[in-house]
Amino acid sequence: MISLAPMTRELFHEYYRGFRYDPAVFNDMELYEKCRSRPYDEAEVNRHYDARMSRAGSLSLAAMLDGRVIGDVVLKRIDREKKQCEIGIHLISDEFKGLGYGTEALRQAISYAFDELGMEKVLADCIVKNTRSRHVIEKLGFCFLGEEDGFYKFELCR
């Protein structure tokens, strides 16, 4: 059973210690090759965590399975005046993809956006070649808005 927890520094490190880059989330394959060869770096992960947590209008959640972090869920560009936000997820590795975990984590995050944050509109996007992500987004009821800069854009249809 998937649950969401506030992303702590400890959970962020656990996530990155097990993280495996997926070529489907890169438009630039040279960047993918560069990233996938980088070893886990505690100081770099700390910098990334600090930057993420200081970003206004963003909320980071850990997708948990049996007490283990398997994903990073982000509610970003939270605009309380417009009552809208964007949502995204990255699962830690292929080991957890295609099993419904990402779908369930996003379903819970969408409920949180509406029920706890009072959002009225939830947006999502995915890289054009990321067919798994598009499948999950559409399965959860998002409607296609168009393509922009190599990304498909979606809005949750209600």
N, C-alpha and C positions, 0 to 999 in steps of 0.2 A: 504494500500500500504506500503510495506516494504522499508525502506531507511537505509543506513549505515551512521554512524557518527563516527568521531574519539572518541575513548573511553577516557573519562575524569574521574577524580577521582569521581566527583558527579554521573556520569552515572554508574560507577563501583559499587558505594554504592547502587544505586537504583537497579541494577541487583542483587546484593547479598542479599538485604533486601527481595526480592521476590523469590529468588532461592530455588528450591526444588530438592534434589538429586534424581537421577534416577538409580535404581538398574541395568539397562541395560548397564550402562557405567562403571561398576565395575567388574573386574575379581575376586576381593577379597571381598566376602560378609561381612566379619567381618569389613573390612574398611568401607564399605557402612553403616553398622549399626552404627559405631562410628561417621561417618560424618553426617549422617542424624539427629542425636540427638543433634548436636552442634547448639547453638543459634547464631544468627547474632552477630558479634563482630566487632565494628567499628575499633578498633586498628588492629585486625587481617586482616581486609579487606584493611586497609591502607598499611600494610606491604606487602600484596599480590600485591596490585596495584603498589607500588614502585618497587618491584622485577620484575614485568611484564614489566614496562616501562623502566627499566634499562637494560633489556635483548637485546643484540645486535641481529640484524637480525630478529626482530619480530615487527609486527604491529597489534595493537588491535583496533577493530571496534565494535561499539554497533549496533545491529540490532534493529531498531526502528519501532514501529507501533503506529500511531496516537499520537506521542510525548512521547511514553512510551518505555522503554527498555524491549525487550523481548528475547534478545540473545546476546551472546558474540562470535564474529567472530575473529579468529586469523589467520594471515598470519605469519608463523614461518619458521625458518631455511631458511630465505631469503638469497640466494647466488647469488649476482649480477654477479660474474664471470661466474658461470655455468648457470645463468639466470633461476634459478628454486627456488621454494618454496613449502612449505606444507601448507595446509589449514585445518581449523577445526572450528566447531561451537558447542555451547551448548545453547539450548533454556532454558529459565528461569524455565519453569514448563510444565507439561503435558497439561495444558490449551492451549498451543500454538503449540503442536505437532500434526502432521497429517493433518495440514491445508494448507500446502504449504509454510509457512513462512520461514522455514529453507532452503527449496529449493531455494526460491527467494533470500534470503540473501546470500547464497553461490554462486548463479549465478552472483550476483552483485560483490561479492568479487573476483570471478574468472576473471571477466571483468577488475576489478581494477588491478589485478596482471598482466594481459597481457598488458592492455592499458596504465596504469600509471606507473607501476614498470618495464615494459619491460621484463617480464618473458617469457620464451619459454616453460617451463615445470611446471606443477602444480601437486603435489602429495597429497594424502589424505590417512588416515587410519581410521579404526574403530575397536572396540573390537569385537571379533568374534560373541558374542551373541547379539550384538546390530543390530538387523535386520532392524530397521527403518533407522538408519544411513546408513547402506549398501545400502538400497533401494534408498535413496536420492543420494548418491554418484554415483551409477550406472545410475540413471535416468539422472544425469547431464553429462553423457558421459565418466565417468572414467572406465578404464579397470583394471581388477583384475590382480595383479602381483604375489600374493602369500600370504602365512601366515607366520608370524614371532612373536614369543613370545606372542601368544594370540591375535594378531591383524591381520586383513586383510589389505593388502597394495594395493594401487591403484595409477594409473597415468592417467591423463586426456588424452583421445585419441583425436588426432586432425588430 
